Structure formats: C-alpha cells, structure tokens
Amino acid sequence: MKDINWNNYSPETQAIRAGHKRTHEDEHSIPIFATSSYVFKSAGEAALRFTGQQPGNIYSRFTNPTVNAFQERLALMEKGERCLAFASGMAAIMAVGMGLLKSGDHVVCSRGVFGNTVLMFQNYFAKFGVATDFVDLIDTNAWESAIKPNTRFLLLETPSNPLIEIADISALADIAHAHNCLLIVDNCFCTPVLQKPIDLGADIVIHSATKYIDGQGRCVGGAVIASDEIIEKAIYPYLRTGGATMSPFNAWVFLSGLETLTVRMKAHCDGAFELAKWLEQQPDVAKVHYPGLPSHAQHELAKRQQSHFGGIVSFELNGGKEHAWRLIDATDMISITANLGDVKTTITHPASTTHGRLTSEARAAAGIRDGLVRVSVGLEQIDDIKKDLLKGL
Ligand SMILES: *Cc1c(COP(=O)(O)O)cnc(C)c1O
C-alpha cells in the first residue's frame, strides 16, 4: 500500500480512506485487531518499546491498530495534530480534566452543557479542589469576567442542547488565550463536517462518537483532538494509566461511521431545515429554535461559523408540558429516546428528561420551558416525519 500523505486530500476523502495501514493480507476493509497485547521479537525490543525509544504496539489499553486508524482519521478531519479515542464521550471529558487540572485550578464552563458534564465538574472535580463557574454560552462578556488568575480552561458546546444557541468560537478563543487559558469545544452536535473548532482557534476538541460519528445508535465512544504537545504531555499519560480505552470493535464501527458522515450530515441538515420552516407555520408552535431560520438570534454567526445549520430542531408548544407530552405520545414512528444523531428521528421532552434534575428555577434561568420539544431529525422521508408530528399538533 502506498504511503499517502492524507493532508493533501479533502476531508470527504480523508473520512473514507485515511488511517488504514493495509496488512500483508491485502484486505480492502480495515480489520478489527482483537488482541490485548503484542509480541516482541526479543527482550531488547520489548525494553525499547516500553521506554518509547522504538515506536510500535505494546498493549491495547493504549495502542491498537484499529483504534489508531480511527484516531488518525478523526484528527485529520478535525485539523488537529493528534486524536485519542476513549470508551465514551464522558471518558474523553474526564481525561481532559484529569490530564490538565490540579487542585486549586478553576474552570469556566457554559451553563447549557450536557448534564453529565455539569455533574463531572460540580460533583467530582470539585471534590479534588477544582472550582467551576458556569456562564451563559452566548454572553461573551460573562466568559471574560468569570476568568480568574487560576483558570485553566474554558469549556463549551456549540450549538447548545436543547436550545441550539451558538457561541462565537473565535471570539472566545481570543479571550481564553489573552488570559493564558485553553479553549475546549465539545463538537458533538456539528461534527467536523459542519464545524472545525481548531481552525477557529480552539485548543482541544471533544467528541461523543456515540452520536453522529456512529450515526446508527450502536456503540458508545469518545475522542479528544489537540496538538501533539497537549496530547503527549497531558492526555496520553492519563489514558495509559486511567484506562478508559475505546474497544477495537467500537473503533471499527466508528471508522465506517466516519465514511458516511459527510453525506449523512448534509441529509440531516436538509431535513432539519425543512422541518424547522414547516414547524414555524404550525399554529400550535410558539417558537422554533433552529439556526438556519432568520428568526434565530445567532443566525449570522451560524452562517459564518458552520457549513450547515445542523440536524437538531427544538420548538415550544403553546400548551406547555401537557401538550408536549401529548405530541410525543401521539407519534407512531419517531423514537422516544434521549439519544441524538441517529438515522432514526428521535424526540425528547428536555424539561422532564435530560434537564429534569435541574430545579425549575434553574431550568427557567436556562430558558428551558415546559412546552419545549427537541427533535433529532433522522434520514427517513421528511414527509413521514412531519405526518408523525402532525398527529399531536
Ligand atoms: C452524549 C454527549 C456527551 C457524552 O457522551 P457519551 O458518549 O454518552 O459518554 C457529551 N457531550 C455531548 C454534547 C453529548 O451530546
């Protein structure tokens, strides 16, 4: 197999071909290397591998060819120098914290991040003397005022869940760097197909591969993408010791997920845009949250920062929680599940599920009303999705 420099190819091609180092068996599709360890030719070679003087595989907690292929491919797509895969998105977030933080450090995080990310910082890192302040995602001044001399990094998701608000990554990267902090972006909702945070100035990208990267709701996995220096000094040593490793089987599923990611994301975005416009015309719908609509507060920013507007739409019903539940229960086809990024359309009531653990005051402050419904638009025929929603409108 020729040694190709994939940097010279476009992301669509990288997503399909990069990372696979064909073996002596001349396989076309990448194999699953189901092996926990690797054999050395001599005691001397073993010693060189362990000290890092000789590159190569040692043990699948931290080196596996199938996982390496996934890491190499995703790093190229995110325009990062290096990627490490993890057992889940939460394991990736945990690794970033464990690798970068020490007791006495401070973190600034956007208020609307994934619920378990909030708990990770509020309940666990706090136990070890790391304080976290949560700020409004789109309030750039609030980010800057929350930074303290001991702030290590700023962490955000854009677009946010479930209100699909958009943060200005370049502006926040400038603020972070002016204060000697890192900017970390959870790029789960956009994937590198729609948004490349490192190009915009972010230092670290986090993924839950469980969502769009898999795309068919099969495996749980995560990833961290950053410079060689950050990975080598902070994240890789933690992965090697902490052990929340991605399995070769899951890496193999995610590799094939990446191969279709470009076309899937475009189709998800087209469906979501059409559904958002249709929902805006429904008399029962008070408000639609979708960055493709000119009514969205960060519509211009989304146009600048993303290549498409994304596959998630949320909307508020006039009849509050009762109407939201009625609409969800009236669907026949759409899956009632909190997962997203699947080829199957999913529907959730954030106030009583993903955000149900918040107090009603905290929910109100976050703008998550009882009539809010979130739809992750799948790849079924869009008219079938509309028909299913219409049963409860
Ligand atoms: C799901 C999700 C996570 C957590 O990922 P898991 O793979 O479920 O551990 C983190 N961030 C965002 C934005 C998510 O949607």
PDBQT file of the ligand as one rigid body, heavy atoms in Angstrom, charges set to zero:
ROOT
HETATM    1  C1  LIG A 401     -23.821  12.494  24.671  1.00  0.00    +0.000 C 
HETATM    2  C2  LIG A 401     -22.965  13.637  24.883  1.00  0.00    +0.000 A 
HETATM    3  C3  LIG A 401     -21.818  13.558  25.700  1.00  0.00    +0.000 A 
HETATM    4  C4  LIG A 401     -21.454  12.288  26.428  1.00  0.00    +0.000 C 
HETATM    5  O1  LIG A 401     -21.073  11.291  25.557  1.00  0.00    +0.000 OA
HETATM    6  P1  LIG A 401     -21.260   9.710  25.875  1.00  0.00    +0.000 P 
HETATM    7  O2  LIG A 401     -20.684   9.071  24.677  1.00  0.00    +0.000 OA
HETATM    8  O3  LIG A 401     -22.724   9.465  26.076  1.00  0.00    +0.000 OA
HETATM    9  O4  LIG A 401     -20.482   9.443  27.121  1.00  0.00    +0.000 OA
HETATM   10  C5  LIG A 401     -21.017  14.671  25.824  1.00  0.00    +0.000 A 
HETATM   11  N1  LIG A 401     -21.329  15.818  25.202  1.00  0.00    +0.000 NA
HETATM   12  C6  LIG A 401     -22.430  15.952  24.422  1.00  0.00    +0.000 A 
HETATM   13  C7  LIG A 401     -22.705  17.240  23.761  1.00  0.00    +0.000 C 
HETATM   14  C8  LIG A 401     -23.281  14.861  24.247  1.00  0.00    +0.000 A 
HETATM   15  O5  LIG A 401     -24.386  15.011  23.494  1.00  0.00    +0.000 OA
ENDROOT
TORSDOF 0
